[in-house]
Amino acid sequence: MIVKSFLKWFETATATDRCCATVALTKAYGEGCMAPDERHAAEAALAYLLDDPSPKVRLALAEGLALVEHAPRSVILRLAEDQFEVAARIIALSPVLGDNDLIEIVASGRTSLQQFVACRRDLSVPVSAALGEIGSVQSIADLLDNAQAPIARVSLRRIAERFGDEPEIRGRLFDRSDLPGEVRQGLVERLGVALAGSDLVRSTIGGSRSRKVTEEACVSATLTLADTVSSEEIPALVEHLRMSGRLTPAFLMHTLCAGNVDFFAAAVVALSGMSDSRVRGILNDGREAAIRALYRSIGLERDLAPVFVTATLMWRAASRQRGGIDIGTVTQELMQRHSVDANRTPAIGELLRLVEHLHLNWRRQASRDYAHALAAEAA
């Protein structure tokens, strides 16, 4: 009788009065203190309010039910399909919506609604994956800003593939500590392309010079990444660099001289097809003939193999000293030992020149990072 009287009054009440009545009804329902028959009647009234012609009434209904865990699912789903102001509250907050509901909202392609999904506090990995696959750039930005959203590594890869050229997305990905190494390196490459094509950069230092500068910066960043990436990510990064043609002799030589044996060994494994234990055994204890054969198996030119053999033996000796490996000393000694070969063989000369150039760039960047760290500590 109470519900009947309520609905009869509702038909003639003003929009303002109907809003007030909706607020009171949703509050009473949300408190959950109703008897079963009262609750059933209240749910009928809530369903009736869905057809109210005033969006203010439906908005009051959405605001009143947005956080109610026992809200009628049929009512919540209808509100989620309402106009933007009404649907937004439900999509962003309602605990009644499940993963399938949220994925359908993402699939609708409405950017504004995708953004409200991305901002939810209780996002699951599947919903994050759906956003990563078909979400708009704005919703992806919101997803990456959502510190509570779990995002699978495969979804981060997909986001980088789709929006790696978008500065806002690229910057947010760079800031993530869980970004896979190979994805980070791919973003470095795309950033380099963007910088090289920038009108400001080209007008400042010239087209051909800008390409060279950005290329050197990408190589330097990749070397730093190879030094810092976790051991679990090394194989994926190696494969990415192999497929993109980045595993050049100069790059490999630099990682070897730097004592980054884990990365260097993984690269040799990928290029030679040998087992990891076999490659590491040769690098650590193998004779010169075995080392030379190993380097030939990865496609090194015959003239370059002896330089790699020398670098390997130098690394062995340096790694067994208490002071550790000094990359500058190793690089300088390598160049001195093969200075005559460099004059006679252009390929060796070019390799050593590139190694020295990479080392100097790497050293300058390391000095800058150290200086920035000192400045941060002093601040």
NUMIDREN-935084 format. One line per 3 residues: number of its first residue (from 1); for each residue x, y, z of C-alpha. Coordinates in nm, 2 decimals. Layout:
% NUMIDREN-935084
NUM = X/Y/Z; ... .
END
This chain:
% NUMIDREN-935084
1 = 0.00/0.00/0.00; 0.29/0.24/0.08; 0.45/0.17/-0.25 .
4 = 0.12/0.22/-0.44; 0.07/0.55/-0.26; 0.43/0.65/-0.34 .
7 = 0.39/0.57/-0.71; 0.06/0.75/-0.73; 0.20/1.06/-0.57 .
10 = 0.51/1.03/-0.79; 0.30/1.07/-1.11; 0.19/1.43/-1.02 .
13 = 0.49/1.55/-0.81; 0.73/1.81/-0.94; 1.08/1.70/-1.06 .
16 = 1.23/1.86/-0.75; 1.00/1.67/-0.52; 1.06/1.35/-0.71 .
19 = 1.44/1.40/-0.67; 1.40/1.44/-0.29; 1.18/1.13/-0.27 .
22 = 1.44/0.93/-0.48; 1.71/1.03/-0.24; 1.51/0.92/0.06 .
25 = 1.41/0.59/-0.10; 1.77/0.50/-0.21; 1.90/0.59/0.13 .
28 = 1.65/0.37/0.31; 1.72/0.09/0.07; 2.09/0.12/0.09 .
31 = 2.09/0.09/0.47; 1.96/-0.26/0.42; 1.72/-0.26/0.72 .
34 = 1.40/-0.34/0.53; 1.19/-0.65/0.58; 1.18/-0.89/0.28 .
37 = 0.84/-0.77/0.16; 0.94/-0.40/0.20; 1.27/-0.46/0.01 .
40 = 1.08/-0.63/-0.27; 0.84/-0.33/-0.29; 1.13/-0.08/-0.28 .
43 = 1.30/-0.26/-0.57; 0.99/-0.23/-0.77; 0.98/0.14/-0.70 .
46 = 1.35/0.17/-0.80; 1.27/0.00/-1.13; 0.98/0.24/-1.18 .
49 = 1.21/0.54/-1.14; 1.42/0.42/-1.43; 1.16/0.55/-1.67 .
52 = 1.13/0.90/-1.51; 1.15/1.16/-1.79; 1.37/1.39/-1.57 .
55 = 1.74/1.31/-1.59; 1.78/1.47/-1.25; 1.56/1.20/-1.10 .
58 = 1.76/0.93/-1.27; 2.08/1.10/-1.16; 1.96/1.10/-0.80 .
61 = 1.88/0.73/-0.84; 2.23/0.66/-0.97; 2.40/0.86/-0.70 .
64 = 2.20/0.68/-0.43; 2.27/0.33/-0.56; 2.63/0.37/-0.69 .
67 = 2.79/0.23/-0.38; 2.52/-0.01/-0.27; 2.65/-0.37/-0.30 .
70 = 2.30/-0.53/-0.29; 2.15/-0.29/-0.54; 1.93/-0.47/-0.80 .
73 = 2.14/-0.57/-1.09; 1.87/-0.50/-1.34; 1.85/-0.14/-1.22 .
76 = 2.22/-0.09/-1.22; 2.26/-0.22/-1.57; 1.99/0.01/-1.70 .
79 = 2.15/0.31/-1.53; 2.49/0.21/-1.68; 2.32/0.25/-2.03 .
82 = 2.17/0.59/-1.95; 2.30/0.93/-2.06; 2.65/1.02/-1.97 .
85 = 2.59/1.20/-1.64; 2.38/0.91/-1.50; 2.59/0.63/-1.64 .
88 = 2.92/0.77/-1.52; 2.84/0.73/-1.15; 2.75/0.37/-1.19 .
91 = 3.04/0.27/-1.42; 3.29/0.44/-1.20; 3.17/0.32/-0.86 .
94 = 2.91/0.04/-0.86; 3.03/-0.29/-0.71; 2.75/-0.47/-0.88 .
97 = 2.91/-0.45/-1.22; 3.13/-0.75/-1.29; 3.42/-0.80/-1.53 .
100 = 3.20/-0.90/-1.82; 2.98/-0.59/-1.77; 3.29/-0.36/-1.77 .
103 = 3.44/-0.53/-2.07; 3.12/-0.47/-2.26; 3.13/-0.11/-2.17 .
106 = 3.49/-0.09/-2.29; 3.39/-0.26/-2.61; 3.12/0.00/-2.67 .
109 = 3.39/0.24/-2.78; 3.26/0.54/-2.59; 3.57/0.71/-2.48 .
112 = 3.42/0.89/-2.18; 3.27/0.57/-2.04; 3.60/0.38/-2.10 .
115 = 3.77/0.65/-1.89; 3.53/0.59/-1.60; 3.61/0.21/-1.62 .
118 = 3.98/0.29/-1.62; 3.95/0.49/-1.30; 3.77/0.23/-1.10 .
121 = 3.95/0.12/-0.78; 3.87/-0.25/-0.82; 3.98/-0.31/-1.17 .
124 = 4.08/-0.67/-1.26; 4.36/-0.79/-1.49; 4.10/-0.89/-1.76 .
127 = 3.93/-0.55/-1.77; 4.27/-0.38/-1.78; 4.36/-0.61/-2.07 .
130 = 4.04/-0.51/-2.25; 4.13/-0.14/-2.21; 4.48/-0.21/-2.33 .
133 = 4.35/-0.38/-2.64; 4.07/-0.15/-2.75; 4.06/0.15/-2.52 .
136 = 4.11/0.50/-2.64; 4.42/0.70/-2.58; 4.25/0.90/-2.30 .
139 = 4.13/0.59/-2.12; 4.47/0.43/-2.15; 4.62/0.74/-1.99 .
142 = 4.37/0.71/-1.70; 4.45/0.34/-1.67; 4.82/0.40/-1.64 .
145 = 4.75/0.68/-1.38; 4.54/0.44/-1.17; 4.79/0.32/-0.92 .
148 = 4.56/0.04/-0.80; 4.50/-0.11/-1.14; 4.68/-0.44/-1.21 .
151 = 4.81/-0.44/-1.56; 4.97/-0.76/-1.71; 5.30/-0.73/-1.89 .
154 = 5.14/-0.85/-2.21; 4.89/-0.56/-2.18; 5.18/-0.31/-2.13 .
157 = 5.33/-0.45/-2.45; 5.00/-0.40/-2.64; 4.96/-0.05/-2.51 .
160 = 5.31/0.04/-2.62; 5.24/-0.11/-2.97; 4.92/0.09/-3.00 .
163 = 5.02/0.42/-2.85; 5.40/0.43/-2.82; 5.40/0.73/-3.05 .
166 = 5.18/0.93/-2.82; 5.40/1.14/-2.59; 5.16/1.12/-2.29 .
169 = 5.13/0.75/-2.31; 5.50/0.70/-2.37; 5.60/0.91/-2.08 .
172 = 5.36/0.72/-1.84; 5.51/0.39/-1.97; 5.86/0.50/-1.91 .
175 = 5.77/0.59/-1.55; 5.66/0.23/-1.47; 5.91/0.01/-1.30 .
178 = 5.73/-0.30/-1.42; 5.76/-0.22/-1.79; 5.93/-0.51/-1.97 .
181 = 6.28/-0.43/-2.09; 6.22/-0.50/-2.46; 5.91/-0.28/-2.45 .
184 = 6.12/0.00/-2.29; 6.38/-0.03/-2.56; 6.12/-0.02/-2.83 .
187 = 5.98/0.30/-2.68; 6.33/0.44/-2.68; 6.35/0.37/-3.06 .
190 = 6.02/0.54/-3.12; 6.12/0.84/-2.91; 6.44/0.87/-3.12 .
193 = 6.23/0.87/-3.44; 6.00/1.14/-3.30; 6.30/1.35/-3.19 .
196 = 6.47/1.31/-3.53; 6.15/1.42/-3.70; 6.09/1.72/-3.47 .
199 = 6.09/2.05/-3.65; 6.26/2.21/-3.35; 6.55/1.95/-3.35 .
202 = 6.60/1.97/-3.72; 6.60/2.35/-3.73; 6.85/2.36/-3.43 .
205 = 7.11/2.10/-3.54; 7.01/2.01/-3.89; 6.84/1.71/-4.05 .
208 = 7.13/1.47/-4.10; 7.30/1.57/-3.77; 6.98/1.53/-3.58 .
211 = 6.94/1.17/-3.70; 7.29/1.09/-3.60; 7.25/1.25/-3.25 .
214 = 6.92/1.07/-3.18; 7.06/0.74/-3.31; 7.35/0.77/-3.07 .
217 = 7.12/0.86/-2.79; 6.91/0.55/-2.86; 7.21/0.33/-2.86 .
220 = 7.33/0.48/-2.53; 6.99/0.43/-2.37; 6.98/0.07/-2.49 .
223 = 7.33/0.00/-2.34; 7.21/0.14/-2.01; 6.90/-0.07/-2.03 .
226 = 7.11/-0.38/-2.10; 7.31/-0.30/-1.79; 7.01/-0.26/-1.56 .
229 = 6.74/-0.50/-1.68; 6.66/-0.79/-1.46; 6.80/-1.13/-1.54 .
232 = 6.45/-1.26/-1.61; 6.40/-1.00/-1.88; 6.73/-1.04/-2.06 .
235 = 6.62/-1.31/-2.31; 6.32/-1.11/-2.42; 6.53/-0.79/-2.46 .
238 = 6.80/-0.99/-2.65; 6.53/-1.13/-2.89; 6.38/-0.78/-2.94 .
241 = 6.72/-0.64/-3.02; 6.81/-0.93/-3.25; 6.48/-0.89/-3.45 .
244 = 6.54/-0.51/-3.48; 6.90/-0.55/-3.59; 7.05/-0.39/-3.28 .
247 = 7.28/-0.67/-3.19; 7.57/-0.52/-3.39; 7.93/-0.63/-3.33 .
250 = 8.00/-0.29/-3.17; 7.70/-0.32/-2.94; 7.81/-0.67/-2.84 .
253 = 8.17/-0.57/-2.79; 8.07/-0.29/-2.56; 7.86/-0.52/-2.34 .
256 = 8.15/-0.76/-2.33; 8.41/-0.50/-2.24; 8.17/-0.37/-1.97 .
259 = 8.16/-0.71/-1.81; 7.78/-0.75/-1.87; 7.83/-1.12/-1.92 .
262 = 7.47/-1.22/-1.86; 7.35/-1.01/-2.14; 7.64/-1.09/-2.37 .
265 = 7.60/-1.47/-2.31; 7.22/-1.45/-2.38; 7.29/-1.26/-2.70 .
268 = 7.54/-1.53/-2.81; 7.29/-1.80/-2.72; 7.03/-1.64/-2.93 .
271 = 7.26/-1.59/-3.23; 7.44/-1.93/-3.22; 7.15/-2.16/-3.12 .
274 = 7.38/-2.33/-2.86; 7.26/-2.40/-2.50; 7.32/-2.14/-2.23 .
277 = 7.54/-2.37/-2.03; 7.76/-2.45/-2.33; 7.80/-2.08/-2.42 .
280 = 7.88/-1.98/-2.07; 8.13/-2.27/-2.03; 8.32/-2.15/-2.34 .
283 = 8.32/-1.79/-2.23; 8.43/-1.87/-1.88; 8.68/-2.15/-1.93 .
286 = 8.71/-2.23/-2.30; 9.03/-2.23/-2.50; 9.10/-1.97/-2.76 .
289 = 9.01/-2.21/-3.05; 8.67/-2.28/-2.89; 8.61/-1.91/-2.83 .
292 = 8.70/-1.83/-3.19; 8.47/-2.11/-3.32; 8.19/-1.98/-3.10 .
295 = 8.22/-1.63/-3.24; 8.22/-1.76/-3.60; 7.90/-1.95/-3.53 .
298 = 7.72/-1.63/-3.45; 7.81/-1.48/-3.79; 8.11/-1.26/-3.70 .
301 = 8.34/-1.18/-3.98; 8.67/-1.37/-3.98; 8.86/-1.05/-3.93 .
304 = 8.66/-0.95/-3.62; 8.66/-1.28/-3.44; 9.02/-1.23/-3.30 .
307 = 8.92/-0.90/-3.15; 8.63/-1.06/-2.96; 8.86/-1.34/-2.85 .
310 = 9.10/-1.08/-2.70; 8.82/-0.90/-2.53; 8.69/-1.22/-2.38 .
313 = 9.03/-1.31/-2.24; 9.07/-0.96/-2.10; 8.73/-0.98/-1.94 .
316 = 8.82/-1.31/-1.78; 9.14/-1.16/-1.63; 8.97/-0.84/-1.52 .
319 = 8.68/-1.03/-1.35; 8.92/-1.23/-1.14; 9.08/-0.92/-0.99 .
322 = 8.96/-0.78/-0.67; 8.91/-0.43/-0.80; 8.65/-0.55/-1.05 .
325 = 8.62/-0.45/-1.41; 8.70/-0.10/-1.53; 8.54/-0.06/-1.87 .
328 = 8.76/0.23/-1.96; 9.08/0.04/-1.90; 8.95/-0.27/-2.09 .
331 = 8.84/-0.06/-2.39; 9.17/0.13/-2.40; 9.38/-0.18/-2.38 .
334 = 9.18/-0.36/-2.64; 9.24/-0.07/-2.88; 9.61/-0.07/-2.81 .
337 = 9.64/-0.45/-2.87; 9.47/-0.43/-3.20; 9.60/-0.09/-3.32 .
340 = 9.81/-0.25/-3.59; 9.53/-0.47/-3.71; 9.30/-0.16/-3.72 .
343 = 9.54/0.01/-3.96; 9.56/-0.29/-4.19; 9.19/-0.40/-4.17 .
346 = 8.92/-0.14/-4.22; 8.66/-0.36/-4.05; 8.86/-0.39/-3.73 .
349 = 8.93/-0.01/-3.73; 8.57/0.07/-3.77; 8.47/-0.17/-3.49 .
352 = 8.72/-0.02/-3.25; 8.62/0.33/-3.34; 8.25/0.25/-3.28 .
355 = 8.34/0.08/-2.95; 8.53/0.38/-2.83; 8.25/0.61/-2.94 .
358 = 7.99/0.41/-2.75; 8.21/0.39/-2.45; 8.26/0.77/-2.44 .
361 = 7.88/0.84/-2.48; 7.81/0.58/-2.21; 8.06/0.74/-1.98 .
364 = 7.93/1.09/-2.03; 7.57/0.97/-1.96; 7.69/0.79/-1.64 .
367 = 7.86/1.11/-1.53; 7.54/1.31/-1.59; 7.33/1.06/-1.39 .
370 = 7.58/1.07/-1.11; 7.58/1.45/-1.10; 7.20/1.46/-1.10 .
373 = 7.19/1.21/-0.81; 7.43/1.42/-0.61; 7.23/1.73/-0.68 .
376 = 6.91/1.55/-0.57; 7.07/1.45/-0.24; 7.19/1.80/-0.18 .
379 = 6.85/1.95/-0.24 .
END
